């Protein structure tokens, strides 16, 4: 069985951010996106980001203390040099939905 590639990978900075990261992943899947959450125990953050980029995941989301507190995510979009920080989750969902609709 062929599985469609992942559109979004969610990475918690540390174990204490895991619950929020999994909630973000759940929300994205509920909205119809192909999302995975990679546990902090899977290695150093830099290594997890590098792995997602090598797998050519379009969006790598990093969540830390500020994100948990404010309901935001850090967005690393494939092909862009600088990550975006403090993006509201609702705003990201709208952006992703618009991008998917544009490519249909």
C-alpha positions in Angstrom: 0.0 0.0 0.0 1.4 3.4 -1.0 1.2 6.2 1.7 1.2 9.8 0.7 4.2 11.7 1.9 4.1 13.7 5.1 3.2 17.4 4.6 4.1 18.5 8.2 6.5 17.2 10.8 6.0 18.5 14.4 9.1 18.6 16.6 9.1 19.3 20.3 12.2 21.0 21.5 12.3 18.9 24.7 10.2 16.3 26.4 8.2 18.9 28.3 6.8 20.2 25.0 5.7 16.7 23.8 2.1 16.9 24.9 1.6 20.2 23.0 3.5 18.9 20.0 1.1 15.9 19.8 -1.9 18.2 20.2 -0.6 20.2 17.2 -0.2 17.1 15.2 -3.7 15.9 16.1 -5.2 19.2 15.1 -3.4 19.1 11.7 -4.6 15.6 11.1 -8.1 16.5 12.1 -8.0 19.3 9.5 -7.0 16.7 6.8 -3.3 17.2 6.6 -0.7 14.4 6.6 1.2 15.2 9.8 3.6 13.3 12.0 5.0 14.2 15.4 8.5 13.1 16.2 9.2 12.6 19.9 12.1 14.5 21.5 13.6 11.2 22.5 14.3 10.5 18.8 17.5 12.6 19.0 18.8 16.1 19.2 16.6 18.8 17.8 19.1 19.7 15.0 19.3 16.1 13.9 15.5 15.7 13.8 15.2 18.9 11.8 18.0 17.7 9.4 16.2 14.3 9.0 12.9 16.0 8.1 14.6 18.3 5.6 16.4 15.3 4.0 13.0 13.6 3.7 11.9 16.8 1.9 9.0 17.5 4.3 7.4 20.8 3.2 6.8 22.1 6.7 8.8 21.4 9.8 7.2 22.8 13.0 9.2 23.3 16.1 7.5 23.9 19.4 9.1 25.2 22.6 8.2 27.0 25.8 6.9 30.2 24.2 4.8 28.2 21.7 3.2 26.1 24.5 2.4 29.3 26.4 1.0 31.2 23.5 -0.6 28.5 21.2 1.9 29.1 18.4 4.5 27.2 16.4 7.8 27.8 14.8 7.6 27.2 11.0 10.5 26.0 8.9 9.2 25.9 5.4 11.1 23.9 2.8 13.2 26.1 0.6 13.2 29.1 2.9 16.4 30.3 4.7 14.8 31.7 7.8 12.2 30.0 10.1 9.2 32.0 11.2 8.6 32.1 14.9 5.4 32.7 16.9 2.9 31.7 14.2 -0.6 31.1 15.6 -1.7 27.6 15.0 -5.1 28.8 13.5 -3.2 31.0 11.1 -0.9 28.1 10.0 -4.0 25.9 9.4 -5.5 28.6 7.2 -2.3 29.0 5.3 -1.9 25.3 4.7 -5.5 24.9 3.6 -5.1 27.8 1.1 -1.9 26.2 -0.3 -3.5 22.8 -0.7 -6.6 24.3 -2.4 -4.3 26.3 -4.8 -2.6 23.0 -5.9 -5.8 21.1 -6.6 
